[in-house]
């Protein structure tokens, strides 16, 4: 679509009196919220406009050919350019849509090469006039938002099929176990006899899932959908790789929402992306590249832009992960009686699933696979009562069985969760694997089962209506899409989790947010062993193998964690609504698909030498220190760090760290509470050391140093109380520590991956915070292949 900028109405563009029609974009259950008056006319919103591609039937026909082994087109996948040429929106339609949107004063931010999705900005007043809607202010459950009261209108001769973003309520939520954290993050030490179900390392899972030793994903590119800043994701990955002895996988960040680096400052969801990256790399530590597609928010309009960006990226990964979801679209919401009422009226329906399905179908036609977490709320989707990333997700069994999107899409691999027990004397040997009590699973109510599920025993629940809301007669209803397709370790709330680094500290996480990237990493190994290097959409191969080599290629999950399933569904022999086909035997699967479990490419990622600096400098945007206790409070000024310096004295004896922030005043920092802490950390010889400044009950500031413990022990070996000194003056916190207190690094050595973060008062140290991690914004750029570590890679000790 041409760039916006002119408000001139193009010739042939629909006039204001042209025939209009309504397109989806109304928040279900809006009547439950309190109306507070009109939305501010000058409030700027980011919206997404979805455009119907002209030949859906042709796309479906080609999909069938690409995945039919008897077809001459089998696995002849299209490139994004070829897809745009064959199936893209016409230039005339693209031009007419652009002219109409510009006539309303909207500004184009991003545009799909296929012409099927654009993001734009406009004021409430402009949006109300252009789409002929009324946008009001509302309050629901303590949260304030704006929303349109009726469906938007568009000219009937323009193929616009949906508008996203006219409300600030709907957004995707993550599916990890944070919040809440498990009761204890320190597992019981394994004995030499019996079983072990504590914190698993990558190599433990290599044994459980029979990951082949000659194949660690070489030659594959994998990707993760994220939101906000990603430098924390990369630096925690570096600590994880160092602890596990893995090579440094190159990381590239792709900003999909337009704007400048400061727009991507949100870090409230950072733990999710850190888990995704460390889980995926743990299963495939020698992939060629990890790409992080990030948006400025997790609102619908920008998440759909991420999907579209990936599908149209010529160098987009064949394997992609999404550890987030919304309730599946519910076209019958206004008609289904009690489901319109609290609490499910507001929770149900994203209204944009239909617009995303063509994007996901495009990805499968290009031979790509999206893996998506099935959710952590049992048979129901997450009840989103306030627009917060992660709010109300995790370990809450929802009483109405409704699956999550995108895991329910026929163009996505939905991944459920399991609990793993191993032999205590050899943690790589599975003793048992059961379905997780809170794992998502069940049947879509509206999406018919895809062809690859047809005839699968136990996929047997009928649809309620068509995706557009037309009810079926009981005797004519087709079988609906079953979720999940497969399962992987999610762990449980009782300590069965996966080792990762959070805030530079050895820690652990779980949830289907873990299961999905684990499965993606295992699929990268299978792809790496494939003769073609691209098996295409994974579900087609998964279901084929399940029908032909089930007992060799899968571990059948037949029992649940506590014998109760996920609240509605029980696991059983073969495919089931709690665990799909179960988990993979990766080596057998690869052998049976392509005759080898050895990676075709011998290449491992090239380890770039750390960037050596004598003084590490970092910045962070103002206003992105979201309070982790109550994110609705917004920015916490006492935690809003804006700069950091880390260096070593010329004689190599003192490490100096300086933190800055607009509200750091002496003494104590303005607005700081007792227990608020500020950290600068670095890696030296497999231990993360840190200096800290902490506000006391009397308002004074104390200083200290320590390390975060041996990797794998979840902080059990941490050292605290080491000697450090410091001061707070004019917005600066200065902390100094003798090198002898923090590992005694000699002159000429290096402190790796320096970073800064903070912690709000009163939270135990193992609780991850959504504070302000300082990042090197200079490293952020589209499609740069290489690491984007925090505030420089390494600080030289002395000699500068």
N, C-alpha and C positions, 0 to 999 in steps of 0.2 A: 504494500500500500504506500503511495507517495507520502512524503513527510508532511505533517500538518504545519500550518503557519498562516495560510491565507483564509480569510472568511468569505471570499467570493463564492457565490453559488454557481456551480458549474452548469453548463448547458445540459438540458435533459434531466436535471436533478428533480426529484419529487417536490412539488410545491407544498406549502402548509395545508392546502385543501385536498392533497392526494389521499386516496383510500389508505387507512391505517389498519394494522392488526396488532394483537397483543402477543407478547412473547414472555416466557417464564422469567420471573424474578420477584417473587413476593415471599416474605418471611412467614412461614406457617406458624399459626398460633399467636400472631401479633396482638390479637385481642386480649391476651393474657397480660400484656405489659401495660404500664400506666403511661398515658399520653401526657407529655409535659409541654406541648406547644410546638410551633413550627421549628424545623431545623434552621440554624443560621444560614442565611442565603449565601454568605461568602465562604462557608466551609468547603474546602477542596476535598473531593473524593477521587480515588482511583477506581476506574471501572474496567470491566472487560466486555468486549462485544464479540460474540461468537457468530460466525457466518457459516451457513450450510454449504458443504462442498457439493458439486453438481451431480456426482455419479456414485452414490452410495452402493447401488446394486453392482456396478462394475468393480468397486473396491472389494465387496464381499465375494464376488466371483473370482477375482484374482487371489484373494486370501485362500479360497478353496483349492486353487491350482497350486499355489506355493507349498501347501502342506499335504498334497496328495502324491504319494510316492510314484504313482503310475502316470503322473502328468509330466510332459516335457518341460514344464516351468517349475518343477519341484526344486525348492530352495534357491531359485533364481531371484533373490530379494532385490527390491528397488533401492536406489540411493535416494536421499531426500530430494535431490534435484530432479531425478526421474519421476518421483512421486508427484512433485509440484507440476511438472510438465503434463503428466497424464491425468491427474485428478484435482489440480488446484482450482481455486475460484477464478473466473474469467476476469480479464483486465477491465472489461467494461463494468462489471459488477463492483470490482474493487474500487474503481474510480468513482462510481456513483455513491458508494457507501462512504468513502472518504469525504466527498464533497458535502454530503448530508451531515456528517458528524462535525465537519468544520463550520458548517452554517450555524450550528448551535454554540460555537465558541470553544468546543473541546479541543484539547491539545493531544496529539498522538505521542505516546511514550515508546511503545514497542509494537512491532508488526510482524506477523508470521509470513515467511516466504510463500507459504501455500495460500495465504489470503484468508485463512479461516479463523483467525483470532487476533484481536488487537487490544492493547491496553491504552487507556486515555485518562486524562485528568480533566476535571471541570468542577465548577462550584455547584452547590446545591441549587442555586437559582437557575444556572444554565441547564442542569440535568432535568429539573422540573419542567422547564419550558420545552426542551427538545423531546423528551420522552412522554410529556403530558402526564406527569405523576405529581403527587404531593408527598413530600418527605418531611417527617416529623421527628421530634425528640421523644424518646421513651425511656422508662426505667423498668427493669425487671430483675428481681432478686438482688437488688443493690447495685446493679450495673446500668450505666447510662449508655445509650446508643442512638443512632439515627436509622430510620428505615422508611421505605416507600410504602404507601398504603394500598396501592393497586399495581397491576401489571403494567410495564412500560409499553408504549405504542411505537411502532416503527412503520415506515411506508411498506405497503403490501408488495410492491415490486422490487424490494430489496431482500435478499436471502438471509437476513439477520434472524437467527433462531433463538438467541438467549442474550441477556444482559446480566453481568455479574457485578456486584460491588455497590449497589444502590443502598445497601444497609451496611452497618459496621458491627454486625452481630455474628454472622456466619463465618466460620473459619475452620480450617483443619486443625485437629489436635493430635499430639503425639501419643504413642501407645507404649511408652516405657513404664517402669515401676516408679518413676520420679515425677511428681510426688504420688503417694507417700513412699518413703524409704522403708526397707524391711526393719523389723525390731532391732536387729543386730547385724552389722556388716562384717563381723569377725567370725569365721566358721570354726566349728570344733576341729581340732587337729585330727587328721586321719590316723587310725591305728594300723597295725601291721596285719590285722585280720578283719574280717567282716566287710562292710560296704562303706562307701563314702558318697555323700551327696552335698558337699559344700561348694566352695568356689572352684570352678573349672578353668583351666588355662587352655589356650588354643591346642596345644599338643595332646591334652587330655581328650579333646573332642576329635582330633585326628584319629585317635584310636577307636573312639565310640562309633564314628561314622566311616571308618575304613578309608580315610583320605589317602590316596596313593602317594608314596614318598617321592616318586620321580615326576610328580606333577604338582606344582604349587601355584598354578595359574599363569605361568609364563606366557607373555605375548598378549594377554587380555587387558582390556580397559574396562573398568567398572565405575559406577557413579552412584551418587547419593543426592536426593533432594533435601535441601536444608532451608533454613530461614535465618536472616540476620548475619552476624559476623561469623567467619569460618576460621580465622587464624587460631582461635583456641582449639578448634577441632584438629588442626594440623599439628600444633605443638604437643597436645596430649598424645596424638598418634606417634610422634617421634619418641616420647618417653616410653610408650608401650613397645615400640619396635626395639628400642635399646634394651629393655628388660627381657624381651623374648629372644634377642639375638637375631632379629629379622633385618633384612636390608631396608634402606629408606626408600619407600615407594614415592615416586614423584606425585605431587598433588597440584591440581589446577583448579582455581575457583572461577566459575562463570557467573557473573552478575546478570540476572535475567530480567530485572525490573527497571533497568535504566537508572538514571540518577548518578550521584557521586558516591564515593566510598562512605561518607558520613551517614548516608541514608541506610546503610547496612549495619548500623551499630547495635541493633537489638541482640542481646545474648541470653534472653530468658530460656531459650530452648537448646542451649549449647550442650548440655549433658546428653541430649538425644543424639545429636550429630556425632559427638565423641564416641558414644556407644556404637553407632552405625559403622563408623570408620574402623574402629578397633575390632569389631566383630568380623567385618568383611575381610580386612587384611589378615586377621588371625587365621582365617580359613584359606586365604590365597595370598601369602606374603610376598610373592614374586610377580604380581601383576605389573604391567608396564606403566599404568597410570591410574590414579584415582581422581575423578572429576566431581567437584562439588557444585551443583547447580543451586544457587541461592537467590531468594527473593527478599524484598525488604519487609514483608510481613507474611503471615500464613492465611490472610483473607483469600476467599475463593478466587477472586480475579487474578491475583498474583500467582497462586498455586497452579491454576490452569495455564498461565503463561509459562511457568517452569516446564510443565508437561509438553507444551507446544515447542518450546525452545529445544528441549532434548530431541523430540521427534524430527526436528528440522536442522539439527546440528550435523554437518557432514562428517564430523569426527566424533559423533555421540557414541557413548558406550553401548555395547550389545547387552550388558547386564546393568540394571538400574534398581535402586531401592527406594521405597517410600514407607517410612515408619510413622505414618499418620493416617487419619481417616475421618470421615463424617458418616452419619446415618445415610443409608441408601436413599435415593430419591423416592418419595412416596407420592405418586400422582393422585392417589385417592384420598389424600389427607383431608380435604374439605368435606368428604362424604363418609368418612369411616367412624363417625360418632365419637366414642370415648377416646380414640387415638388423637382427636383434635384437642383434647383437654389436657390439663396439667397431669404429668409433666411432659407428655410426649408431643403435644402440639408444637412446642418450640423446638424440641430436639429433632423431630422428624424432618427429613427432606432437605437436600442441598439444592434442589431445583436446577442444578447445572450438570448433573451426571450425563444427561443426554448430549450435552455440548462437549463433554470430555471424551466420550466413547469414540468418536471419530479420530481424535488425536491418538488415543491408545491403539486403535485399529491400524492407523498409519504406522505406528512403531512396529507392530507385528509384521506388516507387509515389508518393512525394511529389515526384518530378521532380528528384532530387538525384543527384550523381555523386561517388564517391570515386575519386581517382587514387592508385595505389599503385606504389611502386618495385618492379621485378622482382627486385632483388637484385644483388649484386656478386660472385657466386661462380660465374659461368658457369651450367651446366645444373643444378647442385645448390644446395640451400639452405645457409644459414650453419650451420656446425657450432658449436653453443653448448656449450662445454665448461665454462664458468664463468658464473655469473649476473651479467654485467656488460653495461651498455649499450654496444653497439658491439664487444664482444669477438669476435674471429675473423670479423668481416665485412670484406669488401673484398679484392679481388685474390687470392683463393685458389680455384682451380678444384676444385670438389668432384667426386669420381669417380663418385658414384651420382646419376643425373639425377632430382632431386626438386624441384619448383617451390615457391615461397613463397606463404604466405597472409599478407595478403589479396589479393595480386596475382592469384592463381588463381581468385578467386571469380567466378562468372558475373554478379555484381552490382557488379563493380569494374572499372575500366579499368587493366589492367596495363601499365606503361610500361618499355620497355627503353632501353638506352643506345647512343649513337653517338659517333663521333669526327669532328670537323668541321675541314675545311681551307678557308680562304678565300683570295681574291686578296690578295696582300700590299699592293697599292696601294689597295685598297678592301675592307676587311675585311668589308663587308656582303654580298659576292658569294661564294656557295658555289662552291668548286672541286670538292670531293668530300665525301661523308658515308658513312662505313662503319660497320658494326656493331662495337661494342666487344667486345674479347676476353673480358672478365669480366662482360659483361651477363647477367643472368638471363634464362632462356627455356627453353621445353620444354613438355611435356604433363603435365597432372595425371594421376595414376594412378587416380583414384577419382571425379572430378566429370565427368559427361557434358558434352559440348559444349552450350552454350546455343543457343537457336533462332537467334540472330543469326549464329552461326558455322556452322550447318548448311549443308553444300554448299560451303563455302569450300575451294577447292583447296589442298592441302598441310596442312590440318588433318585429319590422317589416322591418328593413333596411337590404338589402342584402349585402353579402361580395363582395369585388372587385376581390380577388384572393384567392388561397389556401395560407396557411402560408409559403409555399416554393416559392410562386411567380407565380404559374401557373394561368393565368386569367380564370374566369368562363365565359361561354356563358350567356348572359342575362337571358335566360329562365331556366338555371340550377343553378344559384347562390343560395347557402343556406342563410338563415337568419343569421346575425352575432351577436356576443355577445353584449348585451346592458349593459351600465354602467350609473348610479350606481345601486346597488341592494337595498340599503336603504339610509336614510339620517338622520342626527342629527345636532344639533346646531353647526354652524361654526361661527355665528355672522356676522358682516358686517364691512365695513370701516368707518361707521359713529357712532361707539361707542357700538354696541351690541356685547359684548365680555364676556370672562370667567375669573374670578378672579384667578390669580396665583401669586406666588412669583418669581421675577427675580432679581438677584444681591441683595438678601436680602430685597427687597423693594416690598410692595404690588403693584401689577400691573395687567395687563390683556392681553389676547391674543385671537386670533381667527384663522379662516381658516379651510379647511378640515383636517388640521393637528390636530385641536381640535375635529372635528366631529368623526374621526376614533377612537381615544382612548376612547371617550365618549361611542361610540357604543360597543367597546370591554368590557368596564366596565359594561355596561348594560347586555351584553351577559353573563358575569361572574355571574351576579345575576340569570339569567335564568338557567344557568348550575348548580348553587348551589342548585336550587330548584328541579332539575331533579332527578328522582329516581335512574338513573344509574350514575349520576354525569358527564356524557359525552354524549352529543347529537351528537357529531361528527361535521363534516363540517357544519357550520351554515346556509349556503345558502340553503341546502336541506330542513332544517326545516322552514326557513323563507319563501320560496316559497310555501311549503305545507300549512303553516298557512295562507298565503295570499290568497290561493285558497279556503280555508275552513272557516276561521274566520276573514276575512279582516276587517270588520267594527269594530270588538271588539279589535283586536290585533294591529291595525295600526292607525296612524293619517294620513289621505290622504292629501298630499300637492297638492293643486290645483291652487294656485296663486304664482306668483314670486314677488320678492322684489319690483321692480319698474314696474311690468307688462310686462317686456321684455324678460323673461326667462334668459338663460345664453348666449345669443347672437345668438343661432341657435335653441335651443330646448325650448319648453314651458312645464311647469307642467300642469297636467290635472287629471281627475278622474282615479283612479287605478295606474298601473305602468306607468312611463314616463321616458324619457331620461334626465330629469333635477333632479329628486328626487327619482327615483326608486319607491319602494312601499311606500315611506314616512318614518316617524319615528315610533318607537315602543311604544305601551302601555305595559310596561314591566310586570306589575302585571297580566293583562289579558293574555298576551302571555304565561307567566309561568303557569298560571292556565289551559289554554287550551292545553298546551303541556303535562303537567304531573299532573294536578289536584291539585296543591298547589303553593302558592307563598311564602312559608316559606322555608328558607334554611334547607337542610337536615342535615347539620353539625352544631352543636351549637358553634363550636370553632371559636374564634376570634384570630387574631394574638397576640402572646405573646409579651408584651412590654418589651424589654430588658432595664435594668437600664442603664442610661448613664455611659460611662466610665469616671471616675473621675480622673482628672489630676491637678497638681499644676502649671504646665507650659505646654501650648499647643505648639507643634512643628509641622511644616509643611514644605513640599518641593514642588517644581514644576520644570519640566524639563526646561532646557535652550532652548530658541529659539522658544517658542510656543505662544508668545504674538502677535497674528495676528492683524494688524491694522484694526479696524472695519470700517473705512471710505473707505479704499482702500486695500482690502485683497490681491491684487496683489503685494503690496509692501512687503508682507511677514512679518517677525518678526519686531516688533517695539521695539528697544533696550531700550527705556525709560520706556516701560511698562512691560519689561521682568523680573518679580519678580521670585526669585528662592528660597526664604525661608521666614518664619514668625515665630515669637514667640509671645505668648500672656500669660500674667500672672498678678497676683495681689500682691502688696507689702505685707510683713509679717504682717503689722498692719492693712491690709484690707482697706486702704484709697486711694490707687492709682492703677489704671489699666494701665499697661505698654504694649505697642505693638511695636515690632521691625520688620521691613521689610528689606529684603536684595535683591540685584540684581547686576549683574556684571556691569551695567551701571548707578547705583545710586551713584553719586559722589557729593561732597559738594563744595559749593552750587552753582547753583542748580544741580539736577541730569542731567548727560550728556544726550544731545539730547531731554530733556523734553521741552514741549511747554507750553505757558501760558494756564492754565486751566487743565493741566494734574493732576489727583488726584489719591491718593492711600488710600485704605480703609482697616480697619479691623473691622469686625462686629460680633455680638453675640446676642443671644436671652435671654431676662430676663423678666419674667412675661408678656408674650404675646406681648412684643414690641422688635423690633430689634434695638439695639443701635450700634453706630459706632464711631470710631475716624478716622480722615482723615488728610492727608497732601496734600496741593494744591500749585502748582507753579503759581506765580503771573506774571503780565505783566512785572515787573522789574526783574524777575528771582529769586526773593526771594521765600521762602517756608513758607506758613502759616499753622496753625494747628487748628483744630476744632473738635467738637463732636456733636452728635445729635441722633435722632431716625428716622426711616423711616415711621412712621405713623401707625395708627390703621388699622389692616387688614380689607379689605372690602371697605375702603375709598380711595384706590388707592393713598396713600401718602398725602391725604388732611390734615391730622392732624400731619404731620411731624414737628419735632422740629429741628432747626439748630442754629448755632452760640453759642453753649455752649463752656465753657472754656477748652482749652487743650494747652499743650506746647509740644515742640519737637526740634529735631535737625537732621541734615544730616551730617554724617561723614564717610569717607572711605567705601562707599557702603552700609551704614546702614541708614534707616530712623527710628528714635525713636520717639514715640508719647506717652504722658502721660496725663491722665485725672483723676480728682478726682471722686471717686465713687458717690459723691453727685450730679454730673452733669449728670449721666447716670442711674438714677433709684434708687440710694442709696442701692445697694445690701448689706445686712449685712454680717458679718463674718459667714462663714459656708454655705452660699448660693452658687449657681453655675451659671456661665455664660455658656449657652448651645450653641452648634454647632458653635464654633468660625470659622471664615473663612476670607480670604483676597481676594481682587480683586482690579481692577484699572479702570480708565476711561480716555479716550483720550480727548484732549482739544476740546472745542467747542460744545460738544454734550449735549443736555438737559438731566436732570437727569433720565427722564423716558425712555430714549432710552437704550435698553440693549446693552452692549458692549461685544466684543469677546476678552476681556482681559484675564489676567492670574489668574485664580482662583487656590489658593494653596491647595494642597490635601495631605492627608496622604497616601503616596504610600505603606506603610507597610500593609494597609488594603486590597490592591488589590490582589485578587487570584481567580482562576477558581472555580466556583461552591461553594463558601463559602456562607452559609446561615446566614445572619445577616447584620446589617447596615455597610456601608463603609463611615461614615461621614467625614467631612473635619476637619483636624488637631485636632483630639480629640473631644470627645462628650461634655465635660463640664470642665470648669476651676473653681476650688474652690477659694472662696474669703477668703483670710487670713488663718491663721492656718496651713500653709504648712512648 
